[in-house]
Amino acid sequence: MQDRTVFITGATSGIGRETARQLAARGFRIILACRDLDKAEKVMQEIEEQTENPHLQSVHLDLAVFRSVPVCVSTTLQAYGIPDIIINNAGVFNNSRVETVDGLEQTMSVNYYGPFLLTMLFIPELKAAAKPVRIINVSSKAALYAALDIDNLSFKRRYHSFKAYGASKLALLYFTRELSKRLLDTQIVVNAAHPGRVNTNIWDIQPNLIATVMRKLSLTPEEGARTSVYLSSSPDVAEVTGKFFYQQQVIPYNARSSDQQLQNDLWNHSLQVVKQWLP
Ligand SMILES: NC(=O)c1ccc[n+]([C@@H]2O[C@H](COP(=O)([O-])OP(=O)(O)OC[C@H]3O[C@@H](n4cnc5c(N)ncnc54)[C@H](OP(=O)(O)O)[C@@H]3O)[C@@H](O)[C@H]2O)c1
């Protein structure tokens, strides 16, 4: 697989680090797109020691700062070429509303608008390369119970941590479905992943009792990485697009994630939000 390159966000901990490790063990070249390059360096050393795969690189990316995204994409393309697999894995869960430098709510920015912008910036190059490419958006089953109010995606009114997180993950499902439709005449497939409930740093900000219980009831990061690894590497899903997976099974979309009008509105809204950063 050394001729195939994986670009993965949020690989400095949890599910992303483990996904990078498992894919490195299978011989993929890995680009870790991270906001903390010192952390990335340590993770790359660990992965190289564990897998004996030296083909690991890092590139700076802060999904909470839009201006960082085009720089990351152009640096990646110039230094490492066009990726074969893009895994939008990075994500946050915040207890209170934090506003980004772009004036957006941070959960929505890191989990959705940032990956939207990043992917849209890669698309022209991916299309021009005319090669098989897989895009994987790490969402969550929480999306199936979430709601999206297109007029309040910055949560200036009625902020609630679970609502913001759920909305960001539902937005990723709509993005997966809409982008996959728009790319049907290409070799690019786009799918969403639910990793399961996984024992990672994402639980750190919960009150101690909840964090302890959640961690006990959770999968290990090794297990949590399975869906992303499957979607990245299995020949079974080389031509599958627009689906939502947990491990090797398709999770059916429900009524909330199948609202075509909302899907279209979100696409147009997202283009407006990031338009300053698109060519
Ligand atoms: N754990 C679960 O139970 C669960 C369930 C469903 C879905 N998920 C999803 O799985 C994905 C991975 O989460 P995890 O559980 O592995 O959590 P995690 O251990 O907290 O990892 C999150 C990763 O995202 C990165 N990140 C955070 N903010 C960023 C930013 N502004 N720019 C770039 N990268 C940023 C973090 O970087 P730093 O190391 O610099 O902080 C870290 O590498 C997320 O999308 C999450 O929503 C997790």
The ligand as an SDF file (V2000), in Angstrom:
LIG
                    3D

 48 52  0  0  0  0  0  0  0  0999 V2000
  -14.8530    8.9800   21.5010 N   0  0  0  0  0  0  0  0  0  0  0  0
  -16.1140    8.7400   21.1710 C   0  0  0  0  0  0  0  0  0  0  0  0
  -16.8600    8.0750   21.9270 O   0  0  0  0  0  0  0  0  0  0  0  0
  -16.6640    9.2190   19.8400 C   0  0  0  0  0  0  0  0  0  0  0  0
  -17.9660    8.8380   19.4660 C   0  0  0  0  0  0  0  0  0  0  0  0
  -18.4720    9.2750   18.2430 C   0  0  0  0  0  0  0  0  0  0  0  0
  -17.6970   10.0740   17.4090 C   0  0  0  0  0  0  0  0  0  0  0  0
  -16.4430   10.4460   17.8150 N   0  0  0  0  0  0  0  0  0  0  0  0
  -15.6490   11.2880   16.9190 C   0  0  0  0  0  0  0  0  0  0  0  0
  -14.3880   10.7100   16.6950 O   0  0  0  0  0  0  0  0  0  0  0  0
  -13.4490   11.7340   16.3210 C   0  0  0  0  0  0  0  0  0  0  0  0
  -12.1660   11.5500   17.1110 C   0  0  0  0  0  0  0  0  0  0  0  0
  -12.4260   11.8480   18.4760 O   0  0  0  0  0  0  0  0  0  0  0  0
  -11.7010   11.1180   19.7020 P   0  0  0  0  0  0  0  0  0  0  0  0
  -12.7640   10.4780   20.4960 O   0  0  0  0  0  0  0  0  0  0  0  0
  -10.5530   10.3310   19.2280 O   0  0  0  0  0  0  0  0  0  0  0  0
  -11.2540   12.4110   20.5470 O   0  0  0  0  0  0  0  0  0  0  0  0
   -9.8220   12.9650   20.9980 P   0  0  0  0  0  0  0  0  0  0  0  0
   -8.9820   11.8780   21.5700 O   0  0  0  0  0  0  0  0  0  0  0  0
  -10.1510   14.1340   21.8600 O   0  0  0  0  0  0  0  0  0  0  0  0
   -9.1500   13.4290   19.6200 O   0  0  0  0  0  0  0  0  0  0  0  0
   -9.5680   14.5910   18.9570 C   0  0  0  0  0  0  0  0  0  0  0  0
   -8.5290   14.9750   17.9270 C   0  0  0  0  0  0  0  0  0  0  0  0
   -9.0070   16.1630   17.2500 O   0  0  0  0  0  0  0  0  0  0  0  0
   -7.9640   17.1310   17.2880 C   0  0  0  0  0  0  0  0  0  0  0  0
   -8.4710   18.5070   17.2730 N   0  0  0  0  0  0  0  0  0  0  0  0
   -9.2280   19.1260   18.1920 C   0  0  0  0  0  0  0  0  0  0  0  0
   -9.4220   20.4100   17.8490 N   0  0  0  0  0  0  0  0  0  0  0  0
   -8.7520   20.6140   16.6950 C   0  0  0  0  0  0  0  0  0  0  0  0
   -8.5510   21.7420   15.8580 C   0  0  0  0  0  0  0  0  0  0  0  0
   -9.0450   22.9500   16.1650 N   0  0  0  0  0  0  0  0  0  0  0  0
   -7.8430   21.5930   14.7180 N   0  0  0  0  0  0  0  0  0  0  0  0
   -7.2970   20.3950   14.4020 C   0  0  0  0  0  0  0  0  0  0  0  0
   -7.4370   19.2920   15.1740 N   0  0  0  0  0  0  0  0  0  0  0  0
   -8.1530   19.4050   16.3060 C   0  0  0  0  0  0  0  0  0  0  0  0
   -7.2270   16.8590   18.5970 C   0  0  0  0  0  0  0  0  0  0  0  0
   -5.9680   17.4910   18.5780 O   0  0  0  0  0  0  0  0  0  0  0  0
   -5.1500   17.8300   19.9370 P   0  0  0  0  0  0  0  0  0  0  0  0
   -4.4070   16.5750   20.2950 O   0  0  0  0  0  0  0  0  0  0  0  0
   -4.2580   18.9400   19.5310 O   0  0  0  0  0  0  0  0  0  0  0  0
   -6.1620   18.2050   20.9780 O   0  0  0  0  0  0  0  0  0  0  0  0
   -7.1740   15.3440   18.5600 C   0  0  0  0  0  0  0  0  0  0  0  0
   -6.1360   14.8900   17.7220 O   0  0  0  0  0  0  0  0  0  0  0  0
  -14.1580   13.0640   16.5970 C   0  0  0  0  0  0  0  0  0  0  0  0
  -14.6610   13.5810   15.3850 O   0  0  0  0  0  0  0  0  0  0  0  0
  -15.3070   12.6640   17.4970 C   0  0  0  0  0  0  0  0  0  0  0  0
  -16.4030   13.5620   17.4290 O   0  0  0  0  0  0  0  0  0  0  0  0
  -15.9000   10.0340   19.0140 C   0  0  0  0  0  0  0  0  0  0  0  0
  1  2  1  0
  2  3  2  0
  2  4  1  0
  4  5  1  0
  4 48  2  0
  5  6  2  0
  6  7  1  0
  7  8  2  0
  8  9  1  0
  8 48  1  0
  9 10  1  0
  9 46  1  0
 10 11  1  0
 11 12  1  0
 11 44  1  0
 12 13  1  0
 13 14  1  0
 14 15  2  0
 14 16  1  0
 14 17  1  0
 17 18  1  0
 18 19  2  0
 18 20  1  0
 18 21  1  0
 21 22  1  0
 22 23  1  0
 23 24  1  0
 23 42  1  0
 24 25  1  0
 25 26  1  0
 25 36  1  0
 26 27  1  0
 26 35  1  0
 27 28  2  0
 28 29  1  0
 29 30  1  0
 29 35  2  0
 30 31  1  0
 30 32  2  0
 32 33  1  0
 33 34  2  0
 34 35  1  0
 36 37  1  0
 36 42  1  0
 37 38  1  0
 38 39  2  0
 38 40  1  0
 38 41  1  0
 42 43  1  0
 44 45  1  0
 44 46  1  0
 46 47  1  0
M  CHG  2   8   1  16  -1
M  END
$$$$
